C-alpha cells in the first residue's frame, strides 16, 4: 500500500497549485498515515469496527483518488424535489457546484482555503489532509439566518471504483446567525471509501441544524467526522439516518465552551443483510450551565450490526451540567447484533447526567393485538417499527426537514 500511496500522492501534488509549505504539510500528513495505517481493533475507539479489515474484506486493493483536473457533469436528477434549497455538489470528491441563490450574497462568504490545517490527531485526518483536493470555508455573517436549507450532495460516477475519496468543509457561524444543512449521499459507483471531515465554529447565539442522510443502498464504506465548537448560548442539533451504505461510521465531537450552550444528537440505524454502521459521540462540557441530549434507536435485520459509543465528559469547571444519553435497539432476528458503550466521565459535583441502553425484539403480544384488529402480520410489524422510530424523528426541530425525513423512511402517523 505504501507504494500506491506515494504514487497517488505524487499525482495530486503535481496537479494542484500548492505552495512549497503546503506540499511539505501534505507530505508530513502522508508520512503520519503510513506509520499509523487504517484504524483497527487495537484502538479503543475502533474496538467494534476494524476499518482495516472492513476495507480488505469489502474493497480489497484500494487506491487513492487524485485526478481532480477535469470537471464532472452534475446529475440534477439527484436533487431533492419539493424543497427549495441551496446546494453544494460533490462529484467524486470534487466540488462542482456551489449555489446560494436563495440567500443575500453579501451575508455569506465562501473562502478557498489554500493553507492546509490538520487539527485532529488521528490517522484518517492525516489521510484526509494529504489527499483533499480543495477545502472551502463557508462563513455566515453576524445576525444572518439562511432562509433556505443547504443540501450538500455527495455523488459519484463510473470514473471511480475501489478508490479512497477525501473531502473537507469548514463552517463558521458568526454571532446570532443560523444554518440548516442536509448531508445527502447518492452513490453510483461502488466499493469506494469516503473520508469526510467537517469543522463547525459556532459563535455566541449561533444555531446549527445538521442532518446527515445515508438512505440509498450501496456497497461503499464511509467515515464522517464532525467537530463542533460552541460559544455562549449557541445550539447545535445533529440528526443521523444511517441506513444505505455497506459500512458507515459517524463521529461527532462537540465542545461546549460557552455558558448555556447546548448540543443535541439523535440518530436512527435501519440496517439489513450484512451492513455494519456505527455512531460515536463525545460531548465535552467545558464550562458551567451547558446541556446535551442524545437518543439513538436501531432496527436491525439479517446479519446487520450497529454500534453506538457515546461519551459525556464534564470538566471540573462545568457545574450545573445537564447531560443525557439513551440507546435502544430492536433486533428482528437472532443474527443481528447491537453493541453499546455508554460513558460518563465527570469531574464536577453539581451535575445531572445519566445514560442507558436497552435491546430486544418486537413484542409478540402487540403484534397479536394489532392482527386481531384486522392488520396483517407485515402491517403490524411496520406499525410497531414506525412507532419505535417516530420518537427520534420527532426530535427534529425543523418541520420542513422532519416531513422530508418521514417521507424518505416511510413513517406514517
Beta strands, then each sheet from edge to edge (+ up, - down):
strand 1: 63-64
strand 2: 85-91
strand 3: 94-99
strand 4: 108-113
strand 5: 135-140
strand 6: 149-155
strand 7: 163-173
strand 8: 178-186
strand 9: 193-202
strand 10: 207-214
strand 11: 221-230
strand 12: 235-242
strand 13: 247-256
strand 14: 262-271
strand 15: 276-285
strand 16: 291-300
strand 17: 305-314
strand 18: 322-331
strand 19: 337-346
strand 20: 352-360
sheet 1: 1+ 7+ 5+ 4-
sheet 2: 1+ 7+ 9+ 11+ 13+ 15+ 17+ 19+
sheet 3: 3+ 2- 6- 8- 10- 12- 14- 16- 18- 20-
end
